[in-house]
Every structure is written in structure tokens, then in C-alpha cells.
Amino acid sequence: MNWDSFIRKNRPVCVAYESLRWGLHRLYPRREQTPVWYGFDKRPQDTERETLPLNGQWHHIARPLYRREHIFYNLQNALRVNPKLKGFAFVFFMGIGDYLYTTPVLEALKKQFPQVPFYAYVGKDFDRNNSPLVGKLLEENPHFEKVFYFKGARHPLIWKNYDYSQVLQDAPQDFLVIPVYYDYGVHIAHRVASLFETFNLPVPAQIPAPKMYFPQEAAPVVKDYLTQVRARAKGKKGLIFLQLDSRGSNYTYPHMKDLVEGLARQGYFVLSVTKGGPLQHPDYLEIDIKKLAINQTWQLLSLLKAEFALYVIAVNSVFWAASAGLDLPNLGLQHWIDKKVHNLWYPNIEVVTDYFYPLLPKEKQISAPPESYTRHNKKIIDYKPDWVIKWFTETFEK
């Protein structure tokens, strides 16, 4: 076992090592020259000259990042100074929701570099950072010519230091290897804004919603679900889609049955990707995620939106971003205190919360009194079904 592998597999050693490395870096900062296409904690200025050798090391980031360090790109510089540059190899080690936040930036980059081949490299294993399902979404993204999968490993402390060394071996010669990074914190206005800044793009005045890409012809399984919902939801007030589980917080809402039955009594047909609902209820359909891929679920919702009034109730997870991409009203249940939540928010989301977030619009927050929830554990709360229904009807049935 080499030193790097040992550190990764021993979190206490890793924390001590990275803290020491960061501390020494702060105490004794060294002069460090980087290629003109990236900079550590600084934006590379436009230039047409490169003083470093244009060798294999030039095409990828030279070292792991320190704690709290960020990286900024200037891909235009790379093309100016290196006439042999053939393409961009973007590296993804993130979840599905994380990927959705990148889509407006990827679209803007392709507009800026329409003749440059875009390859995607996606971690092939599920872990706390990565979902290989991101690769399936990238296969639908028209801005990428090819999608590959690599064997990687998460860093136990610094997510940006994911092991993507296999990509350095596999990427074509003279392709830049570009890990897709963003900053995420209280000081960040929005994750999408951070991505635009990272890639040296002007930040739009209004944060753009995620871009969704679907095949022209829906798959048979999507058509089958569409037929079922059309028949069973006929005459209802509308449809309510539920996503009440979160991989990131290891949470599943415990009152699915009561919530579904209450929403049905209000005159709605309910769909869900979260298990636990009343499967035999005539006004309920649980989507089998083993049959319907995530992008097919989104395509189903986009098709249903054209025929029904469609709403979302979701905890803070992938469907916050997806609902924005589909432009669906969302009652967002913030089930734990996250002072960085403004990084993930879009205007279509009405946030139910037991904590006031000063960086979210006040008018977009629904205050949850103590009697409206019970404690799931020390960190997470469970909203009572009757209160969720009350907030939904008061918000969306005006």
C-alpha cells in the first residue's frame, strides 16, 4: 500500500496530514507558477504566451488542492498558447443533483468553444461523492461527443481531491483534463454562480435553471407510465410528485402513507419515487426506479406537465434542481438546518423551514412552528402530514 492509499483509508491520519499540509502552506506560502489555463485561488489573466513547457504535465492540474482552496480556469488561454490542443476532457465525480447545476455552464462553454470536442469522464462507482448515473445523463447531453467511466475513489476530507488518476492515463493525448469544481459555502451566492466564475464566464443576472435533455421519441416504458397516469388521474385537480428521500442526508420521510392519503382526499393524483406510500390506493402510483431511469422520470414529468397541473413536494435533494429545470412549483421541505441552502435554491421553490435563512428571500420561506414537526434525530426533523398538506393548499391553491 502506497502513502497516498494509506492516507485515504485512514481518516484520522488524513485529517492530520491535510491540516498540517494546509497550515504549512499558509505559514510558508511558496511561489508557484501554474500553466496559463488554471490558477489556484486566482483567476488566470488573458494571455497569448506560456512560459511553461507544453508537455504532458501541462495538460492536467499539477497537485492536489489544499483545504479551502479553489481553482479557476481560463480555457481560452489554453487554446491561444497551445496550437496542438485537441479537446477538453471534463471529469465528473458528483451526484445527479450536483450535475444538474453544471448544465447551464456546460452549455455556455460549448457556445464559447463550438469546434472543440468535449469528452466526459465519470466515476464508475457509487460513493458519498459520486453517482455513475451522471454518465447516463451526460450520454443524453448534446454538448458531449463521448462519455467514459473511470475507477476512482473519494478523498475522506477534501472532495475536490477525488482520485481520478485513471483519467490522466486514459484521456487522449493533447486533451486538457478538467475536473468540474465549484465552491459551496455561506459566502457563495449560488452554486451555479460559482461554476460560471470557476470557468471564467460572466455570471448571468438571473441564475439559470438546469438544462434538461430528452430523446425526441419517449421510450416505451415512459409511454406506458404516461398512459397509466392519464387514465387514473382524469378529472383530478392535478398531479403531485413526491421525492421525500435524500441520499446526502440519509433520510426517508416516515409518513408517506398518511401524506398520500391526505393529498388524495384534497382531489389530487399522487406520484412518488420515494417508497412507503399506499400501493393499492387508486389515486397513487409509485414509480419503479428500476424500470424508469432518472432522465426518463424527468421526461415523464415534462410530458405530464403539458396535460395536467403538476406540482412537486420534495426534501432538499435532486428534485430541487430538477423541479427548477422542469419549471414546476415545488414545496421544498428543508428537513435540517443548512446555512448554505441558498447555494441550491431556485425561485420555483417555496421553502418550509423551522429556521430563518437570511440569504433566502423572506417571502419564499414558510415558517414551520414547533407543533408542525417531530424530531427524526438530533439533526433532522419530520414534518407532520397534515401540516404539509396545509402549506401546500395555502401556497398553491390561491
C-alpha positions, 0 to 999 in steps of 0.5 A, a space after each residue: 500500500 502506497 502513502 497516498 492509499 494509506 492516507 485515504 483509508 485512514 481518516 484520522 491520519 488524513 485529517 492530520 496530514 491535510 491540516 498540517 499540509 494546509 497550515 504549512 502552506 499558509 505559514 510558508 506560502 511558496 511561489 508557484 507558477 501554474 500553466 496559463 489555463 488554471 490558477 489556484 485561488 486566482 483567476 488566470 489573466 488573458 494571455 497569448 504566451 506560456 512560459 511553461 513547457 507544453 508537455 504532458 504535465 501541462 495538460 492536467 492540474 499539477 497537485 492536489 488542492 489544499 483545504 479551502 482552496 479553489 481553482 479557476 480556469 481560463 480555457 481560452 488561454 489554453 487554446 491561444 498558447 497551445 496550437 496542438 490542443 485537441 479537446 477538453 476532457 471534463 471529469 465528473 465525480 458528483 451526484 445527479 443533483 450536483 450535475 444538474 447545476 453544471 448544465 447551464 455552464 456546460 452549455 455556455 462553454 460549448 457556445 464559447 468553444 463550438 469546434 472543440 470536442 468535449 469528452 466526459 469522464 465519470 466515476 464508475 462507482 457509487 460513493 458519498 461523492 459520486 453517482 455513475 448515473 451522471 454518465 447516463 445523463 451526460 450520454 443524453 447531453 448534446 454538448 458531449 461527443 463521448 462519455 467514459 467511466 473511470 475507477 476512482 475513489 473519494 478523498 475522506 476530507 477534501 472532495 475536490 481531491 477525488 482520485 481520478 488518476 485513471 483519467 490522466 492515463 486514459 484521456 487522449 493525448 493533447 486533451 486538457 483534463 478538467 475536473 468540474 469544481 465549484 465552491 459551496 459555502 455561506 459566502 457563495 451566492 449560488 452554486 451555479 454562480 460559482 461554476 460560471 466564475 470557476 470557468 471564467 464566464 460572466 455570471 448571468 443576472 438571473 441564475 439559470 435553471 438546469 438544462 434538461 435533455 430528452 430523446 425526441 421519441 419517449 421510450 416505451 416504458 415512459 409511454 406506458 407510465 404516461 398512459 397509466 397516469 392519464 387514465 387514473 388521474 382524469 378529472 383530478 385537480 392535478 398531479 403531485 410528485 413526491 421525492 421525500 428521500 435524500 441520499 446526502 442526508 440519509 433520510 426517508 420521510 416516515 409518513 408517506 402513507 398518511 401524506 398520500 392519503 391526505 393529498 388524495 382526499 384534497 382531489 389530487 393524483 399522487 406520484 412518488 419515487 420515494 417508497 412507503 406510500 399506499 400501493 393499492 390506493 387508486 389515486 397513487 402510483 409509485 414509480 419503479 426506479 428500476 424500470 424508469 431511469 432518472 432522465 426518463 422520470 424527468 421526461 415523464 414529468 415534462 410530458 405530464 406537465 403539458 396535460 395536467 397541473 403538476 406540482 412537486 413536494 420534495 426534501 432538499 435533494 435532486 428534485 430541487 434542481 430538477 423541479 427548477 429545470 422542469 419549471 414546476 412549483 415545488 414545496 421544498 421541505 428543508 428537513 435540517 438546518 443548512 446555512 448554505 441552502 441558498 447555494 441550491 435554491 431556485 425561485 420555483 421553490 417555496 421553502 418550509 423551514 423551522 429556521 430563518 435563512 437570511 440569504 433566502 428571500 423572506 417571502 419564499 420561506 414558510 415558517 414551520 412552528 414547533 407543533 408542525 414537526 417531530 424530531 427524526 434525530 438530533 439533526 433532522 426533523 419530520 414534518 407532520 402530514 397534515 401540516 404539509 398538506 396545509 402549506 401546500 393548499 395555502 401556497 398553491 391553491 390561491 
